[in-house]
Amino acid sequence: MDDTSKSSPRQLWTLTLAAAAILLITMGVRQTSGLFLIPITQSTGISIVAMSFALAVGQFMFGAAQPVFGAIADKFGAEKVVIAGAIMLALGCVLTPLAKSSTGLLLTMGVLSAAGAAAGSFSILIGIAAQRLPPERRSFAAGLINAGGSVGQSVFAPLVQLIIGAAGWASAMFASAFAALLTIPLVLPLRRSQSAAAGAASLAPVPHLTLGEQLRVALRDPSYLCLHAGFFTCGFHIAFLVTHLPNDLRLCGLGPEVAPFALMLIGLFNVAGSLSAGWLGQRYRMKYLLAMIYASRALIVALYVVMPKTALNVYLFAGALGFTWLATVPPTSGLVSKLFGTRYLATLFGLTLLTHQIGGFLGAWLGGLALAQTGSYEWIWYADITLALLAAAVNLPIREARLVAQPATA
């Protein structure tokens, strides 16, 4: 008997909601980093290029740390990883106002905060939920957990901007540190789940494989590599926007209130997008969902490039984009679990997130370089459109079995 039969529906809902709440906080802190770009550069004299590089390193570190923390969680338990991550994220936020150089920002925002956020992020939380849930519930649970991150962005964006305006960016950093520590009490449902975690190995199609053997199998699988290629584009797209959209809107002559409201709308609409992706993943093949999401992003960004930059148009863009924002996460994690089972999902999905964040590094860094060299972000927008179209195409060859209709349950 596998692990999913040992937990009541109430326990499974508690686990899923606790994971969503943790992601709400970690992603809320993380996805508002772009709001600090102008305040920090103006108050410290650090250049936008240097600040962009620090945030780009943070994008890479956020991805690089996830498979490492995923492997630790697979072996020792997710709750220890989440607690350590909360402390690291809080320390990174507290120490950032003390950093007076680009090297200091690189260490605080680029390394410490990013690694801390990674320990309480997608691969850990979706991985532990997938080990406890029956297969037909995993896609929707991933969507619900992912939606927590979107709610975090929509809640934190206006709050962070409000604190920056009222008390300064250092106070906003201290508030973010306090919020990070609030994830620690939320690990209790994760800890309760660990007693049955060993039984999750029976869910994998090849339970006898060690982690190293499973990694070698996965890295030779063309479908897994296609997932990586698509997720690279997702990271490029999201990191560029989170880091540089506020400044792009400022260059278009829009007021400072437009950017945080746009980020809030992106988060709110992604709640619907994430839940929809999770629900649809239970009914349709996930590779087609990914192809549609990436293709729609290309169209939305193309419309943004040519449309007049009014506040209303930006809000319409944010809503449309938000529906696709992190909607790639449920089908991507779902495909990984379909291909390889859930035993090492935190590690294998964590590796796709590493590729995601390599794209994120380039999106954040090249955005700053483009601005410094050309005075605008125009060519980055065109690159984003091209990458989104390529991502849509690369997901189509993924090996995914057709869905078999399930009988209705009472």
WOFEN-V670743 format. One record per residue. N is the residue number from 1. RES is the residue in one letter. SS is DSSP state (helix for helix, strand for strand, loop for the rest). Layout:
n=N res=RES ss=SS
n=N res=RES ss=SS
This chain:
n=1 res=M ss=loop
n=2 res=D ss=loop
n=3 res=D ss=helix
n=4 res=T ss=helix
n=5 res=S ss=helix
n=6 res=K ss=helix
n=7 res=S ss=loop
n=8 res=S ss=loop
n=9 res=P ss=helix
n=10 res=R ss=helix
n=11 res=Q ss=helix
n=12 res=L ss=helix
n=13 res=W ss=helix
n=14 res=T ss=helix
n=15 res=L ss=helix
n=16 res=T ss=helix
n=17 res=L ss=helix
n=18 res=A ss=helix
n=19 res=A ss=helix
n=20 res=A ss=helix
n=21 res=A ss=helix
n=22 res=I ss=helix
n=23 res=L ss=helix
n=24 res=L ss=helix
n=25 res=I ss=helix
n=26 res=T ss=helix
n=27 res=M ss=helix
n=28 res=G ss=helix
n=29 res=V ss=helix
n=30 res=R ss=helix
n=31 res=Q ss=loop
n=32 res=T ss=loop
n=33 res=S ss=helix
n=34 res=G ss=helix
n=35 res=L ss=helix
n=36 res=F ss=helix
n=37 res=L ss=helix
n=38 res=I ss=helix
n=39 res=P ss=helix
n=40 res=I ss=helix
n=41 res=T ss=helix
n=42 res=Q ss=helix
n=43 res=S ss=helix
n=44 res=T ss=helix
n=45 res=G ss=loop
n=46 res=I ss=loop
n=47 res=S ss=loop
n=48 res=I ss=helix
n=49 res=V ss=helix
n=50 res=A ss=helix
n=51 res=M ss=helix
n=52 res=S ss=helix
n=53 res=F ss=helix
n=54 res=A ss=helix
n=55 res=L ss=helix
n=56 res=A ss=helix
n=57 res=V ss=helix
n=58 res=G ss=helix
n=59 res=Q ss=helix
n=60 res=F ss=helix
n=61 res=M ss=helix
n=62 res=F ss=helix
n=63 res=G ss=helix
n=64 res=A ss=helix
n=65 res=A ss=helix
n=66 res=Q ss=helix
n=67 res=P ss=helix
n=68 res=V ss=helix
n=69 res=F ss=helix
n=70 res=G ss=helix
n=71 res=A ss=helix
n=72 res=I ss=helix
n=73 res=A ss=helix
n=74 res=D ss=helix
n=75 res=K ss=helix
n=76 res=F ss=helix
n=77 res=G ss=loop
n=78 res=A ss=helix
n=79 res=E ss=helix
n=80 res=K ss=helix
n=81 res=V ss=helix
n=82 res=V ss=helix
n=83 res=I ss=helix
n=84 res=A ss=helix
n=85 res=G ss=helix
n=86 res=A ss=helix
n=87 res=I ss=helix
n=88 res=M ss=helix
n=89 res=L ss=helix
n=90 res=A ss=helix
n=91 res=L ss=helix
n=92 res=G ss=helix
n=93 res=C ss=helix
n=94 res=V ss=helix
n=95 res=L ss=helix
n=96 res=T ss=helix
n=97 res=P ss=loop
n=98 res=L ss=loop
n=99 res=A ss=loop
n=100 res=K ss=loop
n=101 res=S ss=loop
n=102 res=S ss=helix
n=103 res=T ss=helix
n=104 res=G ss=helix
n=105 res=L ss=helix
n=106 res=L ss=helix
n=107 res=L ss=helix
n=108 res=T ss=helix
n=109 res=M ss=helix
n=110 res=G ss=helix
n=111 res=V ss=helix
n=112 res=L ss=helix
n=113 res=S ss=helix
n=114 res=A ss=helix
n=115 res=A ss=helix
n=116 res=G ss=helix
n=117 res=A ss=helix
n=118 res=A ss=helix
n=119 res=A ss=helix
n=120 res=G ss=loop
n=121 res=S ss=loop
n=122 res=F ss=helix
n=123 res=S ss=helix
n=124 res=I ss=helix
n=125 res=L ss=helix
n=126 res=I ss=helix
n=127 res=G ss=helix
n=128 res=I ss=helix
n=129 res=A ss=helix
n=130 res=A ss=helix
n=131 res=Q ss=helix
n=132 res=R ss=helix
n=133 res=L ss=loop
n=134 res=P ss=loop
n=135 res=P ss=helix
n=136 res=E ss=helix
n=137 res=R ss=helix
n=138 res=R ss=helix
n=139 res=S ss=helix
n=140 res=F ss=helix
n=141 res=A ss=helix
n=142 res=A ss=helix
n=143 res=G ss=helix
n=144 res=L ss=helix
n=145 res=I ss=helix
n=146 res=N ss=helix
n=147 res=A ss=helix
n=148 res=G ss=helix
n=149 res=G ss=helix
n=150 res=S ss=helix
n=151 res=V ss=helix
n=152 res=G ss=helix
n=153 res=Q ss=helix
n=154 res=S ss=helix
n=155 res=V ss=helix
n=156 res=F ss=helix
n=157 res=A ss=helix
n=158 res=P ss=helix
n=159 res=L ss=helix
n=160 res=V ss=helix
n=161 res=Q ss=helix
n=162 res=L ss=helix
n=163 res=I ss=helix
n=164 res=I ss=helix
n=165 res=G ss=helix
n=166 res=A ss=helix
n=167 res=A ss=helix
n=168 res=G ss=loop
n=169 res=W ss=helix
n=170 res=A ss=helix
n=171 res=S ss=helix
n=172 res=A ss=helix
n=173 res=M ss=helix
n=174 res=F ss=helix
n=175 res=A ss=helix
n=176 res=S ss=helix
n=177 res=A ss=helix
n=178 res=F ss=helix
n=179 res=A ss=helix
n=180 res=A ss=helix
n=181 res=L ss=helix
n=182 res=L ss=loop
n=183 res=T ss=loop
n=184 res=I ss=helix
n=185 res=P ss=helix
n=186 res=L ss=helix
n=187 res=V ss=helix
n=188 res=L ss=helix
n=189 res=P ss=helix
n=190 res=L ss=helix
n=191 res=R ss=helix
n=192 res=R ss=helix
n=193 res=S ss=helix
n=194 res=Q ss=helix
n=195 res=S ss=helix
n=196 res=A ss=helix
n=197 res=A ss=helix
n=198 res=A ss=helix
n=199 res=G ss=helix
n=200 res=A ss=helix
n=201 res=A ss=helix
n=202 res=S ss=helix
n=203 res=L ss=helix
n=204 res=A ss=loop
n=205 res=P ss=loop
n=206 res=V ss=loop
n=207 res=P ss=loop
n=208 res=H ss=loop
n=209 res=L ss=loop
n=210 res=T ss=loop
n=211 res=L ss=helix
n=212 res=G ss=helix
n=213 res=E ss=helix
n=214 res=Q ss=helix
n=215 res=L ss=helix
n=216 res=R ss=helix
n=217 res=V ss=helix
n=218 res=A ss=helix
n=219 res=L ss=helix
n=220 res=R ss=loop
n=221 res=D ss=loop
n=222 res=P ss=helix
n=223 res=S ss=helix
n=224 res=Y ss=helix
n=225 res=L ss=helix
n=226 res=C ss=helix
n=227 res=L ss=helix
n=228 res=H ss=helix
n=229 res=A ss=helix
n=230 res=G ss=helix
n=231 res=F ss=helix
n=232 res=F ss=helix
n=233 res=T ss=helix
n=234 res=C ss=helix
n=235 res=G ss=helix
n=236 res=F ss=helix
n=237 res=H ss=helix
n=238 res=I ss=helix
n=239 res=A ss=helix
n=240 res=F ss=helix
n=241 res=L ss=helix
n=242 res=V ss=helix
n=243 res=T ss=helix
n=244 res=H ss=helix
n=245 res=L ss=helix
n=246 res=P ss=helix
n=247 res=N ss=helix
n=248 res=D ss=helix
n=249 res=L ss=helix
n=250 res=R ss=helix
n=251 res=L ss=helix
n=252 res=C ss=loop
n=253 res=G ss=loop
n=254 res=L ss=loop
n=255 res=G ss=loop
n=256 res=P ss=helix
n=257 res=E ss=helix
n=258 res=V ss=helix
n=259 res=A ss=helix
n=260 res=P ss=helix
n=261 res=F ss=helix
n=262 res=A ss=helix
n=263 res=L ss=helix
n=264 res=M ss=helix
n=265 res=L ss=helix
n=266 res=I ss=helix
n=267 res=G ss=helix
n=268 res=L ss=helix
n=269 res=F ss=helix
n=270 res=N ss=helix
n=271 res=V ss=helix
n=272 res=A ss=helix
n=273 res=G ss=helix
n=274 res=S ss=helix
n=275 res=L ss=helix
n=276 res=S ss=helix
n=277 res=A ss=helix
n=278 res=G ss=helix
n=279 res=W ss=helix
n=280 res=L ss=helix
n=281 res=G ss=loop
n=282 res=Q ss=loop
n=283 res=R ss=loop
n=284 res=Y ss=loop
n=285 res=R ss=loop
n=286 res=M ss=helix
n=287 res=K ss=helix
n=288 res=Y ss=helix
n=289 res=L ss=helix
n=290 res=L ss=helix
n=291 res=A ss=helix
n=292 res=M ss=helix
n=293 res=I ss=helix
n=294 res=Y ss=helix
n=295 res=A ss=helix
n=296 res=S ss=helix
n=297 res=R ss=helix
n=298 res=A ss=helix
n=299 res=L ss=helix
n=300 res=I ss=helix
n=301 res=V ss=helix
n=302 res=A ss=helix
n=303 res=L ss=helix
n=304 res=Y ss=helix
n=305 res=V ss=helix
n=306 res=V ss=helix
n=307 res=M ss=loop
n=308 res=P ss=loop
n=309 res=K ss=loop
n=310 res=T ss=loop
n=311 res=A ss=helix
n=312 res=L ss=helix
n=313 res=N ss=helix
n=314 res=V ss=helix
n=315 res=Y ss=helix
n=316 res=L ss=helix
n=317 res=F ss=helix
n=318 res=A ss=helix
n=319 res=G ss=helix
n=320 res=A ss=helix
n=321 res=L ss=helix
n=322 res=G ss=helix
n=323 res=F ss=helix
n=324 res=T ss=helix
n=325 res=W ss=loop
n=326 res=L ss=loop
n=327 res=A ss=loop
n=328 res=T ss=helix
n=329 res=V ss=helix
n=330 res=P ss=helix
n=331 res=P ss=helix
n=332 res=T ss=helix
n=333 res=S ss=helix
n=334 res=G ss=helix
n=335 res=L ss=helix
n=336 res=V ss=helix
n=337 res=S ss=helix
n=338 res=K ss=helix
n=339 res=L ss=helix
n=340 res=F ss=helix
n=341 res=G ss=loop
n=342 res=T ss=loop
n=343 res=R ss=loop
n=344 res=Y ss=loop
n=345 res=L ss=helix
n=346 res=A ss=helix
n=347 res=T ss=helix
n=348 res=L ss=helix
n=349 res=F ss=helix
n=350 res=G ss=helix
n=351 res=L ss=helix
n=352 res=T ss=helix
n=353 res=L ss=helix
n=354 res=L ss=helix
n=355 res=T ss=helix
n=356 res=H ss=helix
n=357 res=Q ss=helix
n=358 res=I ss=helix
n=359 res=G ss=helix
n=360 res=G ss=helix
n=361 res=F ss=helix
n=362 res=L ss=helix
n=363 res=G ss=helix
n=364 res=A ss=helix
n=365 res=W ss=helix
n=366 res=L ss=helix
n=367 res=G ss=helix
n=368 res=G ss=helix
n=369 res=L ss=helix
n=370 res=A ss=helix
n=371 res=L ss=helix
n=372 res=A ss=helix
n=373 res=Q ss=helix
n=374 res=T ss=helix
n=375 res=G ss=loop
n=376 res=S ss=loop
n=377 res=Y ss=loop
n=378 res=E ss=helix
n=379 res=W ss=helix
n=380 res=I ss=helix
n=381 res=W ss=helix
n=382 res=Y ss=helix
n=383 res=A ss=helix
n=384 res=D ss=helix
n=385 res=I ss=helix
n=386 res=T ss=helix
n=387 res=L ss=helix
n=388 res=A ss=helix
n=389 res=L ss=helix
n=390 res=L ss=helix
n=391 res=A ss=helix
n=392 res=A ss=helix
n=393 res=A ss=helix
n=394 res=V ss=helix
n=395 res=N ss=loop
n=396 res=L ss=loop
n=397 res=P ss=loop
n=398 res=I ss=loop
n=399 res=R ss=loop
n=400 res=E ss=loop
n=401 res=A ss=loop
n=402 res=R ss=loop
n=403 res=L ss=loop
n=404 res=V ss=loop
n=405 res=A ss=loop
n=406 res=Q ss=loop
n=407 res=P ss=loop
n=408 res=A ss=loop
n=409 res=T ss=loop
n=410 res=A ss=loop
